Amino acid sequence: MTIDREWHEPVYVQVAAILRERIASGELAPGRPVPSVRTLTEEHGINRATAAKALKVLVDEGLAEVVPGWGTYVTGRG
């Protein structure tokens, strides 16, 4: 799945969908780190705020949790 800047959904929603798909497929397993903001900016050519917003969507959905000082990790939920 790639980012389509002409699509009707905001870019952060598209990035969240990509990450959600990776979690659902098991590529990002529970307890494993979610790609960092920096990694997402490099992989998708997006800015830091967009990457952070995409991660927040996953946290708000309960698919990921922030571990202070360590990063964002996939939860066992979902």
C-alpha positions, -999 to 999 in steps of 0.1 A, spaced: 0 0 0 14 34 -9 5 70 -1 -18 88 -26 -16 125 -20 -45 130 -44 -68 106 -25 -97 120 -4 -83 107 29 -56 127 47 -21 113 45 -19 105 82 -51 83 78 -34 65 49 -2 59 69 -23 47 99 -41 23 75 -8 9 63 4 3 98 -30 -12 108 -26 -36 79 9 -46 90 -4 -52 125 -33 -73 112 -10 -94 90 13 -101 119 42 -83 103 41 -60 133 35 -85 161 23 -77 197 51 -64 218 72 -53 189 80 -17 181 60 2 156 82 22 131 93 54 147 83 89 135 117 92 118 114 59 100 79 67 88 91 101 75 118 84 55 97 55 43 67 76 32 82 110 24 60 127 50 67 152 77 72 145 114 38 159 124 20 137 99 39 106 111 32 114 147 -5 119 140 -7 85 123 9 69 153 -16 87 176 -44 71 156 -31 37 164 -27 45 201 -62 60 202 -75 28 186 -57 6 212 -35 -10 186 -3 5 200 9 21 232 36 46 239 63 34 263 80 66 276 117 66 267 114 36 245 89 42 217 56 30 204 48 -7 206 20 -30 192 -4 -40 219 -20 -75 222 -54 -60 213 -68 -57 179 
